[in-house]
Amino acid sequence: MKIKMQYLATGNTFTDLHFTYRIGISTISNIVEVMCEKIWELLSAECLPQPSQEKWLEIVSSFAEYANFPNCLGAVDGKHIRVIKPINTGSDFFNYKKYSIVLLAMCNANYCFTYIDVGAYGKFADSNIFESSIFW
C-alpha cells in the first residue's frame, strides 16, 4: 500500500521505488496496477457517478444561470500526456508531442468533473475521443 501511495503522490518512477523498497520493478508495477483498479472500483461510484436525467437538467440549468450558456451539458477539454511509446504499437500514440495518451474531461458549471476518458491514442483529436465515447 505504501509503495502505491508513494508512486501516486510523488511521481517517483518504478526504478526509484525498486531501489527504495528492494522489490522488483515488475512486482511494483503489479502492485500499483492492482491498487489503482481497487481504488477506482471502490470510489468511482461516489466520486464520479453516472449522471441521471435530473442531474443533466441541473447541469444545463447551472450553465444557463452562471455562465449564460443555455442548453450546455458541460465544458470539455483534453490534454495530451507524454508517454514512452509502448512496444509494438506502431504509430497509434504518435502525434505532434512525439508520443502521448489523451485525457479528456467534461465538467459542470461549478468545475466538477462529470465525465472523464483516459487512455485514448495520442493520434486522436479531442473531438474523435468525445464522439466515440459512450457516457450516458
C-alpha atoms as a printed R data frame, in Angstrom:
    type eleno elety resid chain resno       x      y       z
1   ATOM     1    CA   MET     A     1   0.000  0.000   0.000
2   ATOM     2    CA   LYS     A     2   2.793  2.410   0.903
3   ATOM     3    CA   ILE     A     3   4.523  1.761  -2.441
4   ATOM     4    CA   LYS     A     4   1.420  2.612  -4.442
5   ATOM     5    CA   MET     A     5   0.656  5.731  -2.436
6   ATOM     6    CA   GLN     A     6   4.238  6.963  -2.756
7   ATOM     7    CA   TYR     A     7   4.116  6.336  -6.510
8   ATOM     8    CA   LEU     A     8   0.852  8.264  -6.916
9   ATOM     9    CA   ALA     A     9   1.793 11.085  -4.540
10  ATOM    10    CA   THR     A    10   5.365 11.763  -5.631
11  ATOM    11    CA   GLY     A    11   5.585 10.649  -9.230
12  ATOM    12    CA   ASN     A    12   8.649  8.553  -8.450
13  ATOM    13    CA   THR     A    13   9.498  6.039 -11.140
14  ATOM    14    CA   PHE     A    14   9.231  2.301 -10.618
15  ATOM    15    CA   THR     A    15  13.033  2.232 -10.703
16  ATOM    16    CA   ASP     A    16  13.210  4.704  -7.780
17  ATOM    17    CA   LEU     A    17  10.784  2.568  -5.796
18  ATOM    18    CA   HIS     A    18  12.714 -0.568  -6.750
19  ATOM    19    CA   PHE     A    19  15.821  0.819  -5.043
20  ATOM    20    CA   THR     A    20  13.896  2.240  -2.071
21  ATOM    21    CA   TYR     A    21  11.940 -0.916  -1.218
22  ATOM    22    CA   ARG     A    22  14.217 -3.558  -2.772
23  ATOM    23    CA   ILE     A    23  11.341 -5.055  -4.732
24  ATOM    24    CA   GLY     A    24  11.417 -5.972  -8.409
25  ATOM    25    CA   ILE     A    25  10.145 -3.413 -10.909
26  ATOM    26    CA   SER     A    26   7.564 -5.848 -12.324
27  ATOM    27    CA   THR     A    27   6.290 -6.517  -8.782
28  ATOM    28    CA   ILE     A    28   5.941 -2.776  -8.135
29  ATOM    29    CA   SER     A    29   4.128 -2.401 -11.451
30  ATOM    30    CA   ASN     A    30   1.670 -5.139 -10.482
31  ATOM    31    CA   ILE     A    31   1.087 -3.633  -7.025
32  ATOM    32    CA   VAL     A    32   0.347 -0.187  -8.475
33  ATOM    33    CA   GLU     A    33  -1.958 -1.592 -11.161
34  ATOM    34    CA   VAL     A    34  -3.979 -3.744  -8.754
35  ATOM    35    CA   MET     A    35  -4.281 -0.977  -6.153
36  ATOM    36    CA   CYS     A    36  -5.359  1.627  -8.726
37  ATOM    37    CA   GLU     A    37  -8.019 -0.757 -10.024
38  ATOM    38    CA   LYS     A    38  -9.291 -1.300  -6.461
39  ATOM    39    CA   ILE     A    39  -9.359  2.447  -5.747
40  ATOM    40    CA   TRP     A    40 -11.380  3.001  -8.918
41  ATOM    41    CA   GLU     A    41 -13.680  0.095  -8.070
42  ATOM    42    CA   LEU     A    42 -14.386  1.434  -4.581
43  ATOM    43    CA   LEU     A    43 -14.558  5.180  -5.213
44  ATOM    44    CA   SER     A    44 -15.729  5.718  -8.801
45  ATOM    45    CA   ALA     A    45 -19.440  5.481  -7.999
46  ATOM    46    CA   GLU     A    46 -19.045  8.048  -5.218
47  ATOM    47    CA   CYS     A    47 -16.544 10.415  -6.855
48  ATOM    48    CA   LEU     A    48 -17.737 10.219 -10.466
49  ATOM    49    CA   PRO     A    49 -21.283  8.803 -10.506
50  ATOM    50    CA   GLN     A    50 -23.246  8.172 -13.709
51  ATOM    51    CA   PRO     A    51 -25.377 11.311 -14.236
52  ATOM    52    CA   SER     A    52 -29.133 10.765 -14.211
53  ATOM    53    CA   GLN     A    53 -31.578 12.711 -16.375
54  ATOM    54    CA   GLU     A    54 -32.247 15.014 -13.406
55  ATOM    55    CA   LYS     A    55 -28.516 15.636 -12.989
56  ATOM    56    CA   TRP     A    56 -28.132 16.535 -16.689
57  ATOM    57    CA   LEU     A    57 -31.021 19.005 -16.390
58  ATOM    58    CA   GLU     A    58 -29.398 20.504 -13.291
59  ATOM    59    CA   ILE     A    59 -26.113 20.920 -15.205
60  ATOM    60    CA   VAL     A    60 -27.920 22.612 -18.107
61  ATOM    61    CA   SER     A    61 -29.704 24.927 -15.684
62  ATOM    62    CA   SER     A    62 -26.480 25.909 -13.879
63  ATOM    63    CA   PHE     A    63 -24.677 26.700 -17.154
64  ATOM    64    CA   ALA     A    64 -27.611 28.888 -18.222
65  ATOM    65    CA   GLU     A    65 -27.656 30.684 -14.857
66  ATOM    66    CA   TYR     A    66 -23.946 31.122 -14.072
67  ATOM    67    CA   ALA     A    67 -22.285 31.196 -17.499
68  ATOM    68    CA   ASN     A    68 -25.116 32.424 -19.740
69  ATOM    69    CA   PHE     A    69 -24.767 29.268 -21.883
70  ATOM    70    CA   PRO     A    70 -28.245 27.794 -22.373
71  ATOM    71    CA   ASN     A    71 -28.571 24.087 -23.277
72  ATOM    72    CA   CYS     A    72 -24.941 23.362 -22.339
73  ATOM    73    CA   LEU     A    73 -24.216 19.906 -20.886
74  ATOM    74    CA   GLY     A    74 -20.630 20.643 -19.909
75  ATOM    75    CA   ALA     A    75 -17.284 22.189 -20.674
76  ATOM    76    CA   VAL     A    76 -14.973 19.750 -22.473
77  ATOM    77    CA   ASP     A    77 -11.197 19.843 -22.755
78  ATOM    78    CA   GLY     A    78  -8.439 17.387 -23.455
79  ATOM    79    CA   LYS     A    79  -4.794 17.053 -22.530
80  ATOM    80    CA   HIS     A    80  -2.114 15.023 -24.252
81  ATOM    81    CA   ILE     A    81   0.117 13.354 -21.674
82  ATOM    82    CA   ARG     A    82   3.555 12.409 -22.932
83  ATOM    83    CA   VAL     A    83   4.466  8.748 -22.618
84  ATOM    84    CA   ILE     A    84   7.194  6.408 -23.717
85  ATOM    85    CA   LYS     A    85   5.903  4.576 -26.774
86  ATOM    86    CA   PRO     A    86   4.512  1.175 -25.769
87  ATOM    87    CA   ILE     A    87   6.114 -1.773 -27.542
88  ATOM    88    CA   ASN     A    88   4.515 -2.943 -30.812
89  ATOM    89    CA   THR     A    89   2.017 -0.063 -31.089
90  ATOM    90    CA   GLY     A    90   3.270  1.420 -34.353
91  ATOM    91    CA   SER     A    91   2.080  4.996 -34.741
92  ATOM    92    CA   ASP     A    92  -1.016  4.707 -32.501
93  ATOM    93    CA   PHE     A    93   0.391  7.007 -29.829
94  ATOM    94    CA   PHE     A    94   2.347  9.287 -32.210
95  ATOM    95    CA   ASN     A    95   1.365 12.940 -32.597
96  ATOM    96    CA   TYR     A    96   2.932 16.415 -32.526
97  ATOM    97    CA   LYS     A    97   4.247 15.764 -28.985
98  ATOM    98    CA   LYS     A    98   6.007 12.609 -30.233
99  ATOM    99    CA   TYR     A    99   4.059 10.035 -28.174
100 ATOM   100    CA   SER     A   100   1.138 10.607 -25.838
101 ATOM   101    CA   ILE     A   101  -2.121  9.335 -24.420
102 ATOM   102    CA   VAL     A   102  -5.135 11.589 -24.114
103 ATOM   103    CA   LEU     A   103  -7.025 12.661 -21.012
104 ATOM   104    CA   LEU     A   104 -10.445 14.051 -21.938
105 ATOM   105    CA   ALA     A   105 -12.702 15.547 -19.288
106 ATOM   106    CA   MET     A   106 -16.047 17.278 -19.036
107 ATOM   107    CA   CYS     A   107 -17.147 19.397 -16.089
108 ATOM   108    CA   ASN     A   108 -20.238 21.210 -14.909
109 ATOM   109    CA   ALA     A   109 -20.602 24.959 -14.275
110 ATOM   110    CA   ASN     A   110 -19.025 24.517 -10.819
111 ATOM   111    CA   TYR     A   111 -15.847 22.994 -12.325
112 ATOM   112    CA   CYS     A   112 -16.667 19.498 -11.016
113 ATOM   113    CA   PHE     A   113 -15.922 16.580 -13.328
114 ATOM   114    CA   THR     A   114 -18.970 14.851 -14.775
115 ATOM   115    CA   TYR     A   115 -17.117 12.617 -17.249
116 ATOM   116    CA   ILE     A   116 -13.534 11.516 -17.914
117 ATOM   117    CA   ASP     A   117 -11.850  9.360 -20.519
118 ATOM   118    CA   VAL     A   118  -8.201  8.434 -20.074
119 ATOM   119    CA   GLY     A   119  -6.048  6.357 -22.350
120 ATOM   120    CA   ALA     A   120  -7.092  7.152 -25.907
121 ATOM   121    CA   TYR     A   121  -4.331  7.034 -28.506
122 ATOM   122    CA   GLY     A   122  -2.329 10.222 -28.901
123 ATOM   123    CA   LYS     A   123  -3.078 10.320 -32.621
124 ATOM   124    CA   PHE     A   124  -6.741 11.166 -31.893
125 ATOM   125    CA   ALA     A   125  -8.037 14.714 -31.515
126 ATOM   126    CA   ASP     A   126 -10.381 15.654 -28.648
127 ATOM   127    CA   SER     A   127 -13.420 15.517 -30.935
128 ATOM   128    CA   ASN     A   128 -12.640 11.952 -32.071
129 ATOM   129    CA   ILE     A   129 -12.471 10.768 -28.462
130 ATOM   130    CA   PHE     A   130 -15.625 12.615 -27.362
131 ATOM   131    CA   GLU     A   131 -17.706 11.391 -30.322
132 ATOM   132    CA   SER     A   132 -16.595  7.781 -29.955
133 ATOM   133    CA   SER     A   133 -17.153  7.599 -26.172
134 ATOM   134    CA   ILE     A   134 -20.391  6.428 -24.627
135 ATOM   135    CA   PHE     A   135 -21.082  8.138 -21.334
136 ATOM   136    CA   TRP     A   136 -24.838  8.221 -20.814
